[in-house]
Amino acid sequence: MISEQLFHILNAKYGLSEETFEESRRIKREKGGSIADVLVGRNIITESELLNAFSIQYDMPFWPDLPLEAVESNFTRNVPIQFLKKYIMVPLEINGKTSQVEHTAQPDHRRAEPTKPKHVIAIHDPTCFQPLDDLIRILGLDEVQVILSTKSAILSAINISYDLGRDSAEQLVQDLEENGSAIIDEIEDTADLLDDTSDAPIIKLVNHIISQSAKARASDIHIEPYQDSFKVRYRVDGILYDLLTPPKRIQSSLTSRVKVMAKLNIAEKRLPQDGRFDVKIGAQDVDVRVSTIPTSFGERVVMRLLNKTSSLLTLSELGLEPERLKLAEQLVSTPHGIILVTGPTGSGKTTTLYAILTSIQKPDINIITIEDPVEYQIKGINQIQVNPKIELTFAKGLRSIVRQDPDVILVGEIRDKETAEIAVQSALTGHLVFSTLHTNDSASAITRLVDIGVEPFLISSSVIAVAAQRLVRVLCNQCKQPYIPDRLALETLGIKAEPSKIGKIYKAKGCESCFQTGYKGRIGIFEIMVLDDSIKSLILKTFDSNRIKKEALNQKMVTLRRDGIHKVLDGKTTIEEVLRVTQL
């Protein structure tokens, strides 16, 4: 029997006892599944040990890692992703990449690898014969080598294959324009016929706009009405791009469709409205926040796209330099006090706060947040959504949170005197409080708190640090070009060295991969002002932000501009990006 053969191999290689194996077989009979699932599920053997045993039993090579440069996407149009994920298998096109193949093969293999396999199919379960045959038949492959690999390696390769199979950002826009035009033509065909079928193309158009924007990593979609036209634009990496210019007469239908999806009142066009809805795009779960406002030429709609399937960033992934990462880790481990994160809307403040909460989260710490809105659900943390309709404000919610015995409190934003005072009192009574403010730099946060109505002596007693941040676009690694900048550009940044002596600086060029922008993704630049004794003493005398900033610089605070210069010299971004988001 197959299971007996497996037992003998596991017994010889890993010392699996007969009693343990029989117990696993009994569990298999009672609960179903395979003997392999039971052995790995009970931590009797590891997944790699099991696959090594399968490798010997079925005479198949075991590759613990797959050569990801061999991943290709030609098959993605013919094979549904659900099929590959269900049976955990993925085709690879090796085509002469044998050095990588041999390198990734398990060292204790006694079989020689084929010299030049044309196609390789990685599988996780060697007993899954029928789906494997179906896949080979669908792809029409002749020379196929079947290998074993880990579940995580195969799923990663599947995801990469289907990501590569998606269009580039430029092609997405082109596709949207072509398909969008076809859908608009369909609308035009039925526009004069006042029947229900005229709504179907509108539904298609809205779905198309949302799905293509999500694939292009857009954070927002804007529907903007003008006197005799209206535009659909989307924001990628902080920059707005034109997407579509449909005919003016379908504006009302398109806006109404979005409002229906967000469960808003489609009859009310004179007042601003807010709503939300969820969509599923392939494997992505996207939360769409909708905001409408009345303008002279119709309702303007903005949809904020939040990809709930993307993982939260950690502190080390935010873009902090090693020294300041260490400083941040020390600050967030403080037992009590207020830590503020400042910056304009869309500068990544919430992402930073979530990264902080994730880093300090432990079973023995009670963390409660009050946010507007709750953007991402974090396991093990109690999150409260502000709801003005039932008078659940930041101040009211925060007052209740304090009675819930928290260790750490996150207040989405300090907007008024009442919220600020409760946050201060919470910090003074032994809680660690995180919150955000809308100010341009870290020193201005002190002035803002005084303007709200917080006494300077309370600020100096409770606030332990203020971090300001911005987001700069990251250069596309595939097309960035080194160059020697002119002296004026360097002096504008505050660099006084000779252009030829400062090392490599890159500029954006543009390619298909980055939608011809030269940038792909964003990274944070930070300014962390720690309130030491000298700054606290100064706050008691004055709350002038310029004097506070001057004192912080004396204490060797790194400004936003200076951190941006480090990112430029490291080849991560450009001079233009740093100048765009910072001020002296």
Disulfide bonds with the S-S distance in Angstrom:
none
